């Protein structure tokens, strides 16, 4: 199941996809295709794709796990300062209702001590300047802002 709609072809799009690795790959390809008319810097496109890949793969692996019927809703909107990504899924809530904290060891290069999931969230937090998670009406709701310029 892959559906895509474009309320305003130049500013935002929405899609619904299955929570499966191959569906995520196809989703990332569709997003690259959709944003191609924006003439964005290649480095920004790569950053946007990396953030989305990490977040969407987390949904597949952790929120849905073995549930092959899981669904992901994605909305992407262009703003003057970057893109806002809204990801919703019907999977399991994040532990303690919060995004996992990045271990200090990761920030100092001790990668062997990083627990599962630590590196992906580190990348997301580093590349997105706003990260918000809520559990609403039985769904995970993750909102990310990926700025055009990295600080």
C-alpha positions in Angstrom: 0.0 0.0 0.0 1.6 3.2 -1.1 -0.5 6.4 -1.6 0.7 9.9 -2.2 -1.2 13.1 -2.4 0.0 16.6 -3.0 -2.3 19.3 -1.6 0.1 22.0 -3.0 2.6 20.5 -5.4 5.2 23.1 -4.6 4.9 23.2 -0.8 4.0 19.9 0.8 2.9 16.3 0.3 1.5 13.5 2.2 1.8 9.7 1.8 0.7 6.5 3.5 2.8 3.4 3.4 3.3 0.0 4.9 5.8 -0.3 7.7 8.2 -2.6 5.8 11.9 -2.1 4.8 11.2 -2.2 1.0 8.3 0.2 1.4 10.6 2.6 3.2 13.1 2.4 0.4 10.3 3.2 -2.1 9.1 6.1 0.1 12.6 7.6 0.1 12.7 7.3 -3.7 9.3 9.0 -4.0 10.4 11.8 -1.7 13.6 12.4 -3.7 11.4 12.6 -6.8 8.9 14.9 -5.2 11.5 17.5 -4.0 13.5 17.4 -7.2 11.8 20.5 -8.7 12.9 22.6 -5.7 16.5 22.7 -6.9 17.8 22.1 -3.4 21.5 21.7 -2.6 22.6 18.1 -3.0 23.9 18.1 0.6 20.6 19.2 2.0 18.7 16.5 0.0 21.1 13.9 1.4 20.5 15.3 4.9 16.8 15.2 4.6 16.9 11.7 3.2 19.2 10.5 6.1 16.9 12.0 8.8 13.8 10.4 7.2 15.5 7.1 6.7 16.6 6.9 10.3 13.2 8.0 11.6 11.2 5.7 9.3 13.5 2.7 9.9 13.0 3.2 13.7 9.3 2.9 13.1 9.7 -0.3 11.1 12.1 -1.9 13.6 10.9 -0.6 17.0 7.3 0.7 16.8 6.0 -2.1 14.6 8.6 -4.8 15.0 7.0 -8.1 13.8 3.7 -6.4 12.8 3.8 -6.5 9.1 0.4 -4.8 8.9 1.7 -1.5 10.4 1.0 1.7 8.7 3.1 5.0 8.5 1.7 8.4 7.6 4.2 11.0 6.4 3.7 14.7 5.7 6.5 16.9 4.5 6.1 20.7 4.2 8.5 23.2 2.9 9.1 26.3 5.0 11.4 29.3 4.3 13.9 27.8 6.8 13.8 24.1 5.8 11.4 21.2 5.8 9.0 20.0 8.5 8.5 16.3 8.6 5.5 14.8 10.4 5.6 11.0 10.9 2.7 9.1 12.5 2.4 5.4 13.0 0.1 3.0 14.8 2.9 1.0 16.5 4.2 0.7 20.0 4.9 3.8 22.0 8.5 4.9 22.7 9.9 3.7 26.0 8.7 6.0 28.8 6.8 8.0 26.2 10.0 9.8 25.2 12.6 9.9 22.4 15.7 7.9 23.7 18.5 10.1 25.0 21.8 9.9 23.1 24.4 8.5 25.5 27.3 10.8 26.4 29.7 8.1 25.2 28.5 8.5 21.7 29.4 12.2 21.8 32.9 11.3 22.7 33.4 8.5 20.2 33.0 5.4 22.4 30.7 3.7 19.9 31.0 0.3 21.4 29.1 1.4 24.5 26.1 2.8 22.5 22.9 0.8 23.0 20.7 -0.3 20.1 19.1 2.8 18.6 21.5 5.3 20.0 23.3 6.3 16.9 20.2 6.9 14.7 18.7 9.2 17.3 22.0 11.0 17.6 22.0 11.7 13.9 18.4 12.8 13.9 19.0 15.2 16.8 22.1 16.5 15.2 20.6 17.1 11.8 17.1 18.3 12.8 17.0 21.5 14.8 13.5 20.7 16.3 12.5 17.2 17.4 9.1 16.6 19.1 7.4 13.4 20.0 3.9 12.8 21.3 1.7 9.8 21.8 -1.8 10.8 20.7 -4.9 8.7 20.3 -2.8 5.5 20.2 -0.4 6.8 17.6 3.2 7.9 17.7 3.5 11.5 16.3 7.1 12.6 15.5 7.7 16.1 14.1 11.1 17.1 12.8 12.4 20.3 11.3 15.4 19.9 9.0 17.0 23.4 8.3 18.5 24.3 5.0 21.7 25.4 6.8 23.4 23.3 9.4 24.8 25.0 12.5 
